[in-house]
Amino acid sequence: MSKKVYLGVGHGGSDPGAVANGFKEKDLNLSIALACYEVLSRHGVNTLMSRGKDENDPLAERIRECNAFSPDLAIDIHNNAGGGDGVEVYHSQRASSDDAFAKNVLDAIVAIGQNSRGLKTKTLDNGNAYFGFIREIKCPAVLVECAFVDNKTDLAIIDTPGEQKAMGIAIAKGILKTLGVAYQEPAAPVEEKIVYFRGGKHYTSANGNNGREVKAGPAKITNYVKGAKHPYHVIHTDKSSTVYGWVNEDRIETSYVVRTPEVGDIVTFAGGKHYVGSNSDTGYNAKGGSAKVTNYVKGAKHPYHLVRVAGGTSTVYGWVDADTIK
Ligand SMILES: [Zn+2]
C-alpha cells in the first residue's frame, strides 16, 4: 500500500488569513502546498490537498475530508502574524509519533535557513489540543507556521515563487522522513509542457481509484508513469481549471497552444458575470458557451467584451474577466 498524506491549505476564498506587506497568507499557503504536493506525488505518496486554488475551505470540511481519506499523516500549512520571527510547528501531546513528525518538519525548514521558534503545543483548558486540525483528525496531525507575513525580515524567506517552492520542498522532506521514504532529487526534469485538460476526474495516484471531478483548462504536465491507469500528472496553470492530480490519457489535449484571445476569435465563455463596462462593478450572470471576442481593453478589470454566438447556449453580451474564457 502506498503511503497517504493529507495537506491542509490554510484559509482561502473570503478568508485571507494574515494580510501584510502586500501578501495574503492564503496565497502563500497554496503556493507552498503545491510545491510540497509535487514532491510527495513524485515519491509515490498518495496525496490529497484540501484545496488546489483560491476558494473557501472551512476547517470543518478539511477535518471531515481528511478523516474520510484516512491518511498516514496530515499537516495544515499556514503562515504567521504577530511580528515574530521564524518557523513554529504545533503538534498534539497524545503520541510521540506526532512529536517526531513535527520535529522532522521543523528540522527540514531550519535546514533551508529559517530561524526556529521550536515545537509548540497549545491546549484548551480541558487539555485537548487548541487547533481543531490537530484535535479532530485521527492520524498524526501537525500545523506549521512557516514565517511571519507581518515581519518583513522574516517574510523575506518566502517572498518569491522560488522561495515558496523551496519551503514546500522542505515540508515534503520532513513528511517523507516521517514516512520512512528516502528523498530523491528529480532524476531528469520532467518536460513541463502546457497542455489542455479536457475536464473530468483527477486521482491522487497514478493507479488510484476514487477520482474527483475537476474543471477543464490549461495545465502543465509534471509527471508521467508509462502504463499506469492515469498516466499523466498535471497541475492547472490558471484559474479556469482546478486539476492537480493524475489523469487519464484521453483527458489531455497536447496540441493546445497557449495564446491570448484576440478580437474576432470565437472562444468558450465559462459562464459567470458579465459587466456593463470594462471597469464597471455592475455585473449580471450569463450562461456559458461559445462567444465572439468583439473588443479588448488591456489592463481593464474585465478586459474582454463578448457577444454570444447565435444558436449557442451562452447568454453573454458584455465585459468579462480574462479567467472566464478560453
Ligand atoms: Zn493561518
Boltz pocket constraint, residues with backbone or C-beta under 6 A from the ligand:
constraints:
  - pocket:
      binder: B
      contacts: [[A, 10], [A, 11], [A, 17], [A, 18], [A, 25], [A, 77], [A, 78], [A, 79]]
      max_distance: 6.0
